[in-house]
Amino acid sequence: MSIIHCVLRNRGRVDGTILKSIVGFFLVISCSPAAAAQTQNAEPRTKTTEVHFKSHDGYDMFGKLVLPVSAGNHPVVIYVQDAEGTTVDMKRRKAGGGTFNYFDVYREKLADINVGFFSYEGRGITGGGDQPPRFEKIDWDIYNTSTLDNKVRDILSALQVVEKQPGVDTSRIFLMGASEGTLLAAEAASRAPKEVHGLVLYGVLTTNMAENFKYIVTDGGFLEYLTYFDTDKDGKISKAEFEADPQGYRKAVFRNAPFEAVDKNGDGFFTAEDMKSLSKLYLDAVDNRDFNVLNAWAKSSAGVATPKDWFKDHFAHQPIWTFLSKLDIPVGLFQGEGDAMVPVGGVRKLEQQANAAGKTKMEFHYFAGLGHSLGIGSYFATGKLPEGHQAIFAFIKAQTQTPAKSASGQRSH
C-alpha cells in the first residue's frame, strides 16, 4: 500500500519451534524490483514544488507537490502516512544495482489523467539517509510523538498547505492510504468533511489492531506459508509437501525442522489451526495487553521502525467504520483476497455495514491472487500495472473527471 517496505524474513522461536517471525506492520511490497518503470519525455509533463510547513505542534514538515503542466487548476491526491512513516520519495533499491523512488508511480500515472500528487515526510523522518533498505534518517525524539492522533493532525496540516498552493483545485482533493494509512485517512476525512472530497484506500485495516494482529500471526501468516509449500493448492500443507520443500524455505527458514514441529495438533497437515499454537506467546500477549512482549516482537521481527507505544495506541483506538460512517463522499476500497496483513473478510463485513447504512458512495473492489500491496511490486519489474492498481487509477479518474457521477452507487468485484 505508501509504501515500499522490505519484507524481512527473520527467524525466531515460537513454542520452541524454529519459525519465521511473522513479518509485520503492514509491509506493502517486497524490495525486489528489477527496475523502476519510468517514461522519459522530451518535455516535462509535470512541475514539482517543494513545500515546507509546520505540524500543529510546531515540528518542521516537508512535502512535494507534483502537478501537471496543463492549464487550469488540478485535482490532487494526498498520500498519507502509515505505521512506520514514509519519506517524501520512498527511495528504494532495485535488483541489479541503483535505486528508484516508489512514489514516482503515482506521480507518473496520475499525471496521465491530469491529476496532481502530494507526498510528505512523517514527523521525525527525512529521506537523507544513505543506508538501504529505507534510505531514511529518524530523529527518535520527534518520531516518538507520532501517535495516531498526531498523524491525523499532520494529514490535516498537509491538506491545509496543499489548498494554498497555486494550480490546485480545492474542490477535488482526495486522500490515499494503505494499511494503517486507511484508518488515518478515514479519520482525517471525518474531521474535515468539507475539505476532503474522496478517499482511496487499499490493504484496508478494518478492525482494531488487537484483533488484526491476531490475524497477522495466525491465518495471515499461514497464507504466506501456503505460497511456499502448498503445491496442490488445497489450502493445507501435507508432510510430503513440507519435506519436498520446493522453494527451499524449510531449509532456509525452518532449518530443516521436522514436520511434527509445525503439525502441532498431529492431524497430518500443517494448517492455520496449528498457527494458533505456534503463535500462542503473541496471542496471549494481545489478550493480556502485555505490551512488553509485543514491543519486543516489533523490535526483533519487523523490518520497519514504529514509534513508542505503537501497540498501546492502536489497541485504544476506534476502528475505521467509526469514521467512515460519518462520511458522505466517494470512497474506493481495494482489497487483495490473499492479503496476509489484513483479512479480506474484514472488508467484506465492512461492505455489509456500508450497505446497511445506505452508503452508496462507497465502492468495494476485491482481487483474487493479490496480497497487501495489490501486486504493485510487479510494476517496478515489468512496467505493467497489476489489476488492483489499474482499478485504483480508474477510480481516481472517474471521481476527478466526472464528479457528477461520483455517487453512481456501490459496486463489488
Backbone hydrogen bonds, N-H to C=O, Kabsch-Sander energy under -0.5 kcal/mol:
donor,donor_aa,acceptor,acceptor_aa,energy
5,H,3,I,-0.6
5,H,29,I,-0.7
8,L,6,C,-0.9
9,R,7,V,-0.5
10,N,8,L,-1.3
12,G,19,L,-2.6
14,V,12,G,-0.5
14,V,17,T,-1.8
17,T,14,V,-1.9
19,L,12,G,-2.7
21,S,10,N,-1.2
32,S,30,S,-1.9
35,A,380,F,-2.0
37,A,35,A,-0.5
38,Q,36,A,-0.9
40,Q,38,Q,-0.6
41,N,39,T,-0.6
47,K,67,L,-2.8
49,T,65,L,-2.8
51,V,63,G,-3.0
52,H,50,E,-0.5
53,F,61,M,-2.1
55,S,59,Y,-2.7
58,G,55,S,-2.0
61,M,53,F,-3.2
63,G,51,V,-2.7
64,K,119,S,-2.5
65,L,49,T,-2.8
66,V,64,K,-0.6
66,V,117,F,-2.9
67,L,47,K,-2.5
67,L,65,L,-0.6
69,V,45,R,-2.6
74,H,167,G,-2.5
76,V,172,R,-1.9
77,V,116,G,-2.1
78,I,76,V,-0.5
78,I,174,F,-3.2
79,Y,77,V,-0.6
79,Y,118,F,-2.6
80,V,78,I,-0.6
80,V,176,M,-2.7
85,G,82,D,-0.6
92,R,100,F,-2.9
94,K,98,G,-1.9
95,A,33,P,-3.7
97,G,94,K,-1.8
100,F,92,R,-2.5
102,Y,90,M,-2.4
102,Y,100,F,-0.6
103,F,89,D,-2.0
104,D,101,N,-1.4
105,V,102,Y,-1.6
106,Y,103,F,-0.7
107,R,103,F,-2.1
108,E,104,D,-2.7
109,K,105,V,-2.2
110,L,106,Y,-2.3
111,A,107,R,-1.2
112,D,108,E,-1.3
113,I,109,K,-0.5
113,I,110,L,-1.1
114,N,111,A,-1.7
115,V,110,L,-2.5
116,G,75,P,-3.4
117,F,66,V,-2.3
118,F,77,V,-2.6
119,S,64,K,-1.7
121,E,62,F,-2.8
122,G,86,T,-2.2
125,I,122,G,-2.3
126,T,137,K,-2.2
129,G,135,F,-0.9
135,F,131,Q,-2.0
137,K,126,T,-2.5
139,D,124,G,-2.9
140,W,138,I,-0.9
142,I,139,D,-0.7
143,Y,139,D,-3.3
144,N,140,W,-2.4
145,T,142,I,-2.1
146,S,143,Y,-2.1
147,T,145,T,-2.4
151,K,147,T,-2.4
152,V,148,L,-2.1
153,R,149,D,-2.3
154,D,150,N,-2.3
155,I,151,K,-1.7
156,L,152,V,-1.9
157,S,153,R,-2.1
158,A,154,D,-2.5
159,L,155,I,-2.8
160,Q,156,L,-2.3
161,V,157,S,-2.0
162,V,158,A,-2.3
163,E,159,L,-2.1
164,K,160,Q,-0.7
165,Q,162,V,-1.7
168,V,165,Q,-1.2
169,D,74,H,-3.1
170,T,168,V,-1.0
172,R,169,D,-2.0
174,F,76,V,-2.8
175,L,198,G,-2.1
176,M,78,I,-2.9
177,G,200,V,-2.4
179,S,202,Y,-1.5
179,S,203,G,-0.7
181,G,178,A,-2.5
182,T,179,S,-1.7
183,L,179,S,-0.7
183,L,180,E,-0.6
184,L,180,E,-2.0
185,A,181,G,-2.7
186,A,182,T,-2.0
187,E,183,L,-2.2
188,A,184,L,-2.6
189,A,185,A,-2.5
190,S,186,A,-1.8
191,R,187,E,-1.2
191,R,188,A,-0.6
192,A,188,A,-1.3
195,E,192,A,-1.4
196,V,192,A,-1.9
197,H,173,I,-3.1
197,H,195,E,-0.5
198,G,173,I,-0.5
199,L,330,P,-2.2
200,V,175,L,-2.5
201,L,332,G,-3.0
202,Y,177,G,-2.0
203,G,334,F,-1.6
205,L,179,S,-0.8
206,T,204,V,-1.0
211,E,208,N,-0.7
212,N,208,N,-2.3
213,F,209,M,-3.3
214,K,210,A,-1.0
215,Y,211,E,-1.2
216,I,212,N,-2.0
217,V,213,F,-1.9
218,T,215,Y,-1.1
220,G,215,Y,-2.8
221,G,215,Y,-0.8
222,F,218,T,-2.3
223,L,219,D,-1.6
224,E,220,G,-1.0
224,E,221,G,-0.5
225,Y,221,G,-1.4
226,L,222,F,-2.1
227,T,223,L,-1.0
227,T,224,E,-0.6
228,Y,224,E,-0.7
228,Y,225,Y,-1.0
229,F,225,Y,-1.8
230,D,226,L,-1.7
231,T,229,F,-2.2
233,K,230,D,-0.9
237,I,270,F,-2.1
238,S,236,K,-0.6
239,K,268,G,-0.7
242,F,238,S,-2.4
243,E,239,K,-2.6
244,A,240,A,-2.0
245,D,241,E,-1.5
247,Q,228,Y,-0.5
248,G,245,D,-1.7
252,A,248,G,-2.1
253,V,249,Y,-3.0
254,F,249,Y,-1.2
256,N,250,R,-2.5
257,A,254,F,-0.8
261,A,258,P,-1.7
262,V,259,F,-1.7
263,D,259,F,-2.1
264,K,262,V,-1.8
266,G,263,D,-1.1
270,F,237,I,-3.2
271,T,269,F,-0.7
274,D,271,T,-0.7
275,M,271,T,-0.8
276,K,272,A,-0.6
276,K,273,E,-1.0
277,S,273,E,-0.6
277,S,274,D,-0.7
278,L,274,D,-2.1
279,S,275,M,-2.1
280,K,277,S,-1.2
282,Y,279,S,-0.8
283,L,279,S,-2.3
284,D,280,K,-2.8
285,A,281,L,-1.4
286,V,282,Y,-2.0
287,D,283,L,-2.1
288,N,284,D,-2.6
289,R,286,V,-0.9
290,D,285,A,-2.7
291,F,289,R,-1.5
293,V,290,D,-0.5
294,L,290,D,-1.7
295,N,291,F,-2.8
296,A,292,N,-2.0
297,W,293,V,-2.2
298,A,294,L,-2.3
299,K,295,N,-2.3
300,S,296,A,-2.2
301,S,297,W,-2.9
302,A,297,W,-0.6
302,A,298,A,-1.2
310,W,307,P,-1.2
313,D,309,D,-2.5
314,H,310,W,-2.2
315,F,311,F,-2.9
316,A,312,K,-1.0
317,H,314,H,-2.0
322,T,319,P,-1.2
323,F,320,I,-1.3
324,L,320,I,-2.5
325,S,321,W,-2.4
326,K,323,F,-1.2
327,L,324,L,-1.7
331,V,361,K,-2.3
332,G,199,L,-2.6
333,L,331,V,-0.5
333,L,363,E,-2.8
334,F,201,L,-2.7
335,Q,365,H,-2.8
337,E,367,F,-2.6
338,G,370,L,-2.5
339,D,336,G,-1.2
346,G,343,P,-0.8
347,V,343,P,-0.9
348,R,344,V,-2.1
349,K,345,G,-2.0
350,L,346,G,-1.9
351,E,347,V,-2.2
352,Q,348,R,-1.8
353,Q,349,K,-2.0
354,A,350,L,-2.4
355,N,351,E,-2.6
356,A,352,Q,-2.5
357,A,353,Q,-1.8
358,G,355,N,-1.2
359,K,354,A,-2.8
360,T,358,G,-1.9
362,M,359,K,-1.4
363,E,331,V,-3.1
363,E,361,K,-0.5
364,F,411,R,-2.2
365,H,333,L,-2.7
367,F,335,Q,-1.9
370,L,367,F,-1.3
374,L,371,G,-1.5
376,I,373,S,-1.1
378,S,375,G,-1.6
379,Y,376,I,-1.3
380,F,376,I,-0.8
381,A,377,G,-0.6
381,A,378,S,-0.5
382,T,378,S,-2.7
383,G,379,Y,-2.6
385,L,383,G,-0.5
390,Q,386,P,-2.1
391,A,387,E,-2.2
392,I,388,G,-1.5
393,F,389,H,-2.4
394,A,390,Q,-2.0
395,F,391,A,-2.3
396,I,392,I,-2.3
397,K,393,F,-2.4
398,A,394,A,-2.4
399,Q,395,F,-2.3
400,T,396,I,-2.1
401,Q,397,K,-2.3
402,T,398,A,-1.3
405,K,402,T,-2.1
406,S,403,P,-1.7
408,S,405,K,-1.2
413,H,364,F,-0.6
